[in-house]
Amino acid sequence: MKVIERSPIGGESGSAGITDRLKGIWQFGFSWDQDIQAQQVLIARLGGILDNSFTMISNVAIPESSLPVPLVLVGPIGVWTFYVTALKGIFRVKGESWYRLDDKSQHYKPSRPNLIRRSALMSRAINDYLRDKGFFLDQTQPVLFFAQPGIHIDAPEPPVRLLYSDGVDRFAAKLLEEKTVLDSAEIKRVTEILTKSKPGKPKKGEKLNSLRPPQELIGVGEFMLKPWQWIVIFVLATLMLITVIITAYIMLNF
């Protein structure tokens, strides 16, 4: 399987250094780094089975959305989108609703972000983007991949395909048996379109961004940050002030 890695922090290179990781955590939250590592696990597992007629593109930018699609697989069997998560816990799926079992109450409660809806919306977004570029598919196939083996999902009829860590090999083997819907020229065309896609400024009320957990921004004017980001800045500023005071004390007394 060929792999095209794109950085989710604005670059074309798939390599992510310390600075990129910090930017990713700052922009997407603390789970971002774990999800990126989960992507690499899935790429490696699929790459050991699928041949070079398949191409995996990571972190595909969607114009007018701040959320990249984690993985898009293009091959003879069509186009498959993967939302990848390192989430743990017990969950339930009803239609496009996504619930998590609360440890204290032992009741299922709505959970954000809704990974079922997000997976489906990302898949439709890729399909719409290809259509806007003049390439028409019947549909793209959404997959929600769980990297952690301990997760449990109660989902009798999920609207997207759920893929667990212990089922990757079987999933890849079945892909090789699927009927061919794209020839080599079409695969090349789709790969070029998705590799060259660029992120854009999200539209107000844009659906993919509305699936993020609601986080109130605090600040003045354009300098608005999330509460946890202000806490980080406060802690760093406090440490810096303490360092200055200690340094000044040492210089005055020696």
Secondary structure as the mmCIF struct_conf table of DSSP 4:
data_model
#
loop_
_struct_conf.conf_type_id
_struct_conf.id
_struct_conf.beg_label_comp_id
_struct_conf.beg_label_asym_id
_struct_conf.beg_label_seq_id
_struct_conf.end_label_comp_id
_struct_conf.end_label_asym_id
_struct_conf.end_label_seq_id
STRN STRN1 LYS A 2 ILE A 4
TURN_TY1_P TURN_TY1_P1 PRO A 8 ILE A 9
BEND BEND1 GLY A 10 GLY A 10
BEND BEND2 GLU A 12 GLU A 12
HELX_RH_AL_P HELX_RH_AL_P1 ILE A 18 PHE A 28
TURN_TY1_P TURN_TY1_P2 PHE A 30 SER A 31
HELX_RH_AL_P HELX_RH_AL_P2 TRP A 32 GLY A 47
TURN_TY1_P TURN_TY1_P3 GLY A 48 ILE A 49
BEND BEND3 LEU A 50 LEU A 50
TURN_TY1_P TURN_TY1_P4 ASN A 52 SER A 53
STRN STRN2 THR A 55 VAL A 60
TURN_TY1_P TURN_TY1_P5 PRO A 63 GLU A 64
BEND BEND4 SER A 66 SER A 66
STRN STRN3 VAL A 69 GLY A 75
TURN_TY1_P TURN_TY1_P6 PRO A 76 ILE A 77
STRN STRN4 GLY A 78 THR A 85
BEND BEND5 GLY A 89 GLY A 89
STRN STRN5 ILE A 90 LYS A 94
TURN_TY1_P TURN_TY1_P7 GLY A 95 GLU A 96
STRN STRN6 SER A 97 LEU A 101
TURN_TY1_P TURN_TY1_P8 ASP A 103 SER A 105
STRN STRN7 TYR A 108 PRO A 110
BEND BEND6 ARG A 112 PRO A 113
HELX_RH_AL_P HELX_RH_AL_P3 LEU A 115 ASP A 132
TURN_TY1_P TURN_TY1_P9 LYS A 133 GLY A 134
BEND BEND7 ASP A 138 ASP A 138
STRN STRN8 GLN A 141 PHE A 146
TURN_TY1_P TURN_TY1_P10 PRO A 149 GLY A 150
STRN STRN9 HIS A 152 ASP A 154
BEND BEND8 PRO A 156 GLU A 157
BEND BEND9 PRO A 159 VAL A 160
STRN STRN10 ARG A 161 TYR A 164
HELX_RH_3T_P HELX_RH_3T_P1 SER A 165 GLY A 167
HELX_RH_AL_P HELX_RH_AL_P4 VAL A 168 LEU A 175
TURN_TY1_P TURN_TY1_P11 LEU A 176 GLU A 177
BEND BEND10 GLU A 178 GLU A 178
HELX_LH_PP_P HELX_LH_PP_P1 LYS A 179 THR A 180
HELX_RH_AL_P HELX_RH_AL_P5 SER A 184 THR A 195
BEND BEND11 LYS A 196 LYS A 196
HELX_LH_PP_P HELX_LH_PP_P2 LYS A 201 LYS A 203
TURN_TY1_P TURN_TY1_P12 LYS A 204 GLY A 205
HELX_RH_AL_P HELX_RH_AL_P6 LYS A 207 SER A 210
TURN_TY1_P TURN_TY1_P13 LEU A 211 LEU A 211
BEND BEND12 ARG A 212 ARG A 212
HELX_LH_PP_P HELX_LH_PP_P3 PRO A 213 PRO A 214
STRN STRN11 ILE A 218 VAL A 220
TURN_TY1_P TURN_TY1_P14 GLY A 221 GLU A 222
STRN STRN12 PHE A 223 LEU A 225
HELX_RH_AL_P HELX_RH_AL_P7 PRO A 227 ASN A 253
#
